[in-house]
Amino acid sequence: MKKTKIIATVGPVTESEEQLIALYKAGVNIVRFNFSHANYEVASAIMTRIRKLNSEGKTNLSTLLDTKGPEIRTGDLKTKVQFEKDDIVKIYIDNAKFQDDGKSLFCDYPFLMEDISIGQIIRIDSGLFDVEVVEKKTDHVEVVAKNSCLIGSRRHVNLPGVKLRLPGITGQDKQDVLFSIEQGYDFIAMSFVQNRSNIEELRSLLALHNASHIKIISKVENQEGIENIDEIITASDGVMVARGDLGIEVAIEKLPVYQLDIVQKSMIQGKFVIVATHLLETMIENPFPTRAEVSDIFNCVRQKADCTMLSGETTIGKYPIQSVEMMTAVIKEAETNTHYSHEDFSDEGLCNRDIEKKHLIKNALFMSESLNVRAVLIFTKSGRLARLAAAFRPNRDVYAFTMKEGSVRYMNALFGIRPVLLSNWSENLGSNLDNAIAFLKVEKILSTGDRIIAVNDIQREGKEIPVVEIITIE
């Protein structure tokens, strides 16, 4: 099995039951709903299909709601406007003063006049139209166009390097979070996270509605997120390198440096990390990727990310299933050529008992290689033990048995972990182990003579004590 997990964004070309099954069979572990575009009626219908397919055993898919987040946009225009290089353009923040004359734009960021400086670049329409600030007037900013571009209504605006005064969670985000709770999503990807307080605000909202079990993924998309990356990782369950907006907000040549830094820092803190955007962009239109895209995926695996993510490839693309199959093939090849050395990670956020388990797991992984065991079995209710194992980047297959469906969904994001719901879970160590081995025999994963390592807790004098067993299958 591949160790690196795949997240696929669901859309018009993949929302049917048949396509969801095909995505799963091709290698998808988590289905992402992009709430910059989704609506509740369609999302609810897709969620119903996923729950049905999971309950029937046809898929084992987790679900992720990606919030729209705070954003800055231009205003409405009567018709699209063609701006030419070196044109002087006026940008207003008061819509009442804005004139739709083909030479002006409105921007809905109220602090634009205060927060930008002469010489600063404003990026419009996701970086397609760059303008440079040349003068600040009393009611507008004058900018010079750095390139020619046709601009329509409500285009994205990025202010690279500006510390934005935007809310961590918008009113729309709150409604979407409540929808995610009602629908039973497993993860929330929080857009444009700037600091720890943004994450704490979302945690408080989830706790208020008894939904603390939903895992928070912080999307790093601007310079402030980069500057506060350590505290963001600490406060998050997982982190996403959201290369789309991040590549607009920072110098593009620095993007690979930031990606590597975020992946490494997430691993150091034992948090799962996702690399997203443009991994197979050309397969939206073409049946085959570029060499650069294949190398990009290979590099993500070599950097040891937990997950890679597809967006337009599986929402509107002509080859959604082929895109996943291609990603799976490249991941497997990269993993074959990668050795994982189980680097240590921080104890921050771990209780004493988890620290003991962490060291036990590390030793179990080393033993699994020196003894050439077939698989490592772990037993976990919450998924915490699986997170510790994943953080060490296991070389051997790791099967994590649990009694909770929610834990299975969480572990779908963890590197190298195959979660299994043990329907006949018992508090008796021996029973769980017997049932797990029986399951793996039926799946033709284990056979007589194979050796395994099992990590579990035993009860002694009212305390849980983690133990490691080396077992030969009879």
FITIMAR-582960 format. One record per residue (C-alpha): x, y, z; residue in one letter. Coordinates in steps of 0.25 Angstrom, whole numbers, padded with zeros to 4 digits, always signed. Each point is the difference from the previous one (the first is absolute). Layout:
# FITIMAR-582960
XYZA
...
//
This chain:
# FITIMAR-582960
+0000+0000+0000M
+0005+0014-0002K
+0003+0008+0013K
-0002+0014-0005T
-0015+0003+0000K
-0008+0007-0011I
-0010+0011+0002I
-0010+0003-0012A
-0009+0011-0002T
-0014-0004-0004V
-0007+0007-0011G
-0010-0001-0012P
+0009-0011-0006V
+0001-0009+0012T
-0012+0002+0009E
-0008-0013-0004S
+0001-0013+0007E
+0007-0006-0011E
+0011+0010-0001Q
+0002+0001+0015L
+0002-0015+0000I
+0010+0001-0011A
+0007+0011+0007L
+0002-0009+0012Y
+0005-0012-0008K
+0010+0009-0007A
+0006+0004+0013G
-0008+0012+0007V
-0001+0000+0015N
-0007+0013+0003I
-0010+0008-0008V
+0001+0015+0000R
-0012+0010-0001F
+0005+0014-0005N
-0010+0009+0007F
+0005+0012-0009S
-0009-0006-0010H
-0009-0011+0007A
-0015+0002+0004N
-0007-0008+0011Y
-0010-0007-0008E
+0011-0007-0009V
+0010-0002+0011A
-0011-0007+0009S
-0004-0009-0012A
+0015-0004-0002I
+0002-0002+0015M
-0012-0009+0000T
+0006-0008-0011R
+0013-0001+0007I
-0006-0005+0013R
-0008-0010-0008K
+0012-0006-0007L
+0008+0000+0013N
-0010-0008+0007S
-0002-0010-0011E
+0015-0002+0000G
+0002+0005-0014K
+0009+0011+0004T
+0008+0005+0013N
+0000+0015-0003L
+0002+0012+0010S
-0006+0013-0003T
+0006+0014+0001L
-0007+0014-0001L
+0009+0011-0005D
-0005+0013+0004T
+0000+0012-0009K
+0007+0009+0010G
+0001+0015+0000P
+0003+0006-0013E
+0002+0013-0007I
-0007+0003-0014R
-0002+0010-0010T
-0014+0006-0003G
-0010-0002-0010D
+0002+0005-0014L
-0010+0002-0011K
+0009-0007-0010T
+0014-0006+0000K
+0011+0011-0001V
+0013-0002-0008Q
+0011+0007+0007F
+0013+0002-0007E
+0015+0000+0005K
+0003+0013+0006D
-0014+0005+0002D
-0003+0008+0012I
-0011-0006+0008V
-0008+0006+0012K
-0004-0010+0011I
-0011+0005+0009Y
-0005-0006+0014I
-0013+0008+0000D
-0009-0006-0010N
-0008+0013+0000A
+0012+0008-0006K
+0004-0011-0010F
-0003+0003-0014Q
-0002-0012-0010D
+0008+0008-0011D
+0009-0011-0005G
+0012+0007+0008K
-0004-0003+0014S
-0002-0012+0009L
-0007-0002+0014F
+0007-0008+0011C
-0008-0005+0012D
+0011+0000+0010Y
-0003+0012+0008P
+0014+0002+0005F
+0007+0000-0013L
+0004+0015+0001M
+0006-0002+0013E
+0007-0013-0002D
+0007+0001-0013I
+0012+0009-0004S
+0006+0006-0012I
+0007-0010-0009G
-0008-0011+0005Q
-0006-0011-0009I
-0015-0003+0000I
-0003-0013-0007R
-0014-0001-0007I
-0007-0012-0005D
+0009-0011+0007S
+0012+0007-0005G
-0004+0002-0015L
+0000+0015+0001F
+0011+0007+0009D
+0000+0015+0003V
+0010+0008+0007E
-0004+0011+0010V
+0005+0014-0005V
-0009+0010+0008E
-0009+0000+0012K
-0011+0010-0002K
-0011+0004+0011T
-0011-0009-0006D
+0008-0010-0009H
+0013-0006-0003V
+0007+0002-0014E
+0007-0012-0005V
+0008-0003-0013V
-0003-0013-0008A
+0012-0009-0001K
-0007-0008-0011N
-0012-0001-0009S
-0012-0007+0005C
-0015-0002-0003L
-0007+0002+0014I
-0014-0004+0004G
-0009+0002+0012S
+0003-0005+0014R
+0015-0004-0003R
+0009-0005+0012H
+0010+0010+0005V
+0013-0003+0007N
+0008+0009+0008L
+0014-0007+0002P
+0007+0004+0012G
-0011+0007+0007V
-0005-0004+0014K
-0015+0000-0003L
-0010+0004+0009R
-0010-0011-0003L
-0008-0009+0009P
+0005-0014+0002G
-0014-0006-0002I
-0010+0008-0008T
-0015-0001+0002G
-0001-0009-0012Q
+0011-0009+0005D
-0008-0001+0013K
-0013-0005-0007Q
+0009-0010-0008D
+0006-0005+0013V
-0014-0002+0006L
-0003-0008-0013F
+0012-0008+0001S
-0004-0004+0015I
-0014-0004-0005E
+0005-0008-0011Q
+0011-0007+0007G
+0012+0004-0007Y
+0014-0005+0005D
+0009+0012-0003F
-0002+0015-0001I
+0011+0007-0009A
+0001+0014+0005M
+0004+0010-0011S
+0010+0011+0002F
+0004-0003+0014V
+0009+0011+0005Q
+0003-0003+0014N
-0004-0010+0012R
-0012+0009+0004S
-0007-0003-0013N
+0001-0015+0003I
-0004+0002+0015E
-0012+0007-0005E
-0005-0011-0009L
+0003-0010+0012R
-0009+0008+0009S
-0011+0000-0011L
+0001-0015-0001L
+0001-0003+0015A
-0013+0009+0002L
-0007-0010-0009H
+0006-0012+0005N
+0008-0003-0012A
+0014+0000+0006S
+0002-0013-0007H
+0001+0007-0014I
+0015+0002-0004K
+0005+0014-0004I
+0009+0001-0012I
+0007+0014-0001S
+0002+0005-0014K
+0013+0008-0001V
-0003+0010-0011E
+0007+0013+0003N
+0013+0006+0006Q
-0006+0002+0013E
-0003-0015+0001G
+0014-0003-0004I
+0005+0010+0011E
-0009-0007+0010N
+0002-0014-0005I
+0005-0006+0013D
-0011+0004+0009E
-0010-0003-0011I
+0005-0015-0001I
+0000-0001+0015T
-0015+0004+0001A
-0005-0008-0012S
-0003-0015-0002D
+0006+0001-0014G
+0006+0010-0010V
-0002+0003-0015M
+0010+0006-0009V
-0010+0007-0008A
+0009+0004-0012R
-0011+0007-0008G
-0001+0013+0008D
+0013-0002+0007L
+0007+0001-0014G
-0007+0013-0002I
+0003+0006+0013E
+0015-0003+0001V
+0011+0000-0010A
-0002-0012-0009I
+0014-0004+0001E
-0001-0002+0015K
-0012-0009-0001L
+0008-0013+0000P
+0008+0005+0012V
-0013+0003+0008Y
-0006-0014-0004Q
+0012-0007+0005L
+0001+0008+0012D
-0015-0002+0004I
+0001-0015-0003V
+0012-0002+0009Q
-0005+0009+0011K
-0013-0008+0000S
+0007-0013+0001M
+0009+0006+0011I
-0013+0002+0008Q
-0007-0013-0004G
-0011+0006-0008K
-0005-0005-0013F
+0003+0009-0012V
-0007+0002-0014I
+0006+0005-0013V
-0010+0006-0009A
-0002+0007-0013T
+0004-0002-0015H
+0006-0014+0003L
-0007-0005-0013L
-0006+0013-0006E
+0002-0004-0014T
-0008-0012+0002M
-0012+0009+0001I
+0001+0000-0016E
+0010-0011-0003N
+0000-0015+0002P
+0015+0001+0004F
+0008+0009+0010P
+0012+0008-0003T
+0014-0005+0004R
+0001+0011+0010A
-0014-0004+0007E
+0005-0014+0001V
+0013+0005+0007S
-0008+0009+0009D
-0008-0011+0005I
+0013-0009+0002F
+0006+0012+0008N
-0012+0001+0009C
+0001-0015+0003V
+0015+0002+0002R
-0002+0011+0010Q
-0009-0009+0007K
-0013+0007+0000A
-0012-0008+0006D
-0010+0004-0012C
+0000+0006-0014T
-0013+0007-0005M
-0007+0001-0013L
-0009+0012-0003S
-0005+0003-0014G
+0005-0013-0005E
-0011-0007+0007T
-0011+0011+0000T
-0001+0004-0014I
+0011-0008-0007G
-0001-0009-0012K
+0008-0011+0006Y
-0004+0000+0015P
+0003-0015+0003I
+0012+0000-0009Q
+0006+0011+0008S
-0002-0008+0013V
+0006-0012-0007E
+0012+0008-0005M
+0002+0006+0014M
-0001-0014+0007T
+0010-0005-0010A
+0010+0011+0002V
-0002-0001+0015I
+0003-0015+0000K
+0013+0002-0008E
+0005+0011+0009A
-0003-0008+0012E
+0008-0012-0006T
+0012+0009-0001N
-0002+0007+0014T
+0006-0006+0013H
-0007+0006+0013Y
+0010+0001+0011S
-0011+0003+0011H
+0006+0014+0004E
-0005+0004+0014D
-0010+0011+0002F
-0004+0009+0011S
-0007-0004+0013D
-0008+0013+0001E
-0015-0003+0002G
+0003-0014+0004L
-0004-0005+0014C
+0011-0009+0008N
-0008-0013-0005R
+0000+0004-0014D
+0015+0003+0001I
+0002-0014+0005E
-0008-0005-0012K
+0008+0009-0010K
+0013-0007+0004H
-0006-0014+0000L
-0006+0003-0014I
+0014+0004-0005K
+0007-0012+0005N
-0011-0009-0005A
+0002+0006-0014L
+0015-0002+0001F
-0002-0014+0004M
-0010-0003-0011S
+0011+0003-0010E
+0011-0008+0007S
-0009-0012+0002L
-0006+0002-0014N
-0014-0001+0005V
-0012+0000-0010R
-0008+0011+0007A
-0001+0008+0013V
-0014-0001+0007L
-0004+0011+0010I
-0013+0002+0008F
-0005+0013+0002T
-0014+0006+0004K
+0003+0015-0003S
+0010-0001-0011G
+0011+0006+0009R
+0009-0012-0001L
-0001-0001-0015A
+0004+0015-0001R
+0013-0003+0008L
+0003-0012-0009A
-0003+0009-0013A
+0009+0011+0005A
+0012-0009+0000F
-0003-0004-0014R
+0000-0015+0000P
+0006-0008-0011N
-0009-0013+0004R
-0015+0000-0003D
-0007+0004+0013V
-0014-0004+0003Y
-0008+0008+0010A
-0012-0007+0006F
-0010+0008+0007T
-0014-0001+0006M
-0004+0014-0005K
-0004+0004-0014E
+0004+0014+0003G
+0014-0005+0003S
+0000-0007-0014V
-0003+0013-0007R
+0011+0007+0007Y
+0010-0010-0002M
-0002+0001-0015N
+0008+0012+0000A
+0012-0006+0007L
+0012-0005-0008F
+0002-0015-0001G
-0012-0003+0008I
-0011-0010-0004R
-0011+0002+0009P
-0010-0011+0003V
-0013+0000+0008L
+0000-0012+0009L
-0015-0003+0001S
+0002-0010+0011N
+0009+0009+0009W
+0003-0005+0014S
+0007+0006+0012E
+0007-0013+0000N
+0014+0001-0007L
+0000-0015-0005G
-0013+0001-0006S
+0003+0012-0008N
+0013-0006-0005L
-0007-0013-0004D
-0011+0008-0007N
+0010+0009-0007A
+0009-0012-0005I
-0012-0007-0005A
-0004+0012-0008F
+0013+0002-0006L
+0000-0015-0004K
-0013+0001-0007V
+0005+0012-0007E
+0012-0008-0004K
+0010+0009+0006I
+0005-0010+0010L
+0003-0015-0001S
+0006-0011+0008T
+0014+0003+0004G
+0000+0015-0001D
+0005+0008+0011R
-0007+0013+0005I
+0002+0010+0011I
-0012+0004+0008A
-0001+0013+0009V
-0011+0000+0010N
-0004+0004+0014D
-0001-0010+0011I
-0008+0003+0013Q
+0008-0002+0013R
-0005+0005+0014E
-0010+0009-0007G
+0011+0006-0009K
+0002-0001-0015E
+0014-0004-0003I
+0005+0000-0015P
+0007-0013-0004V
+0006-0005-0013V
-0001-0015-0004E
+0007-0008-0011I
-0009-0010-0006I
+0002-0011-0010T
-0013-0004-0007I
-0005-0014+0001E
//
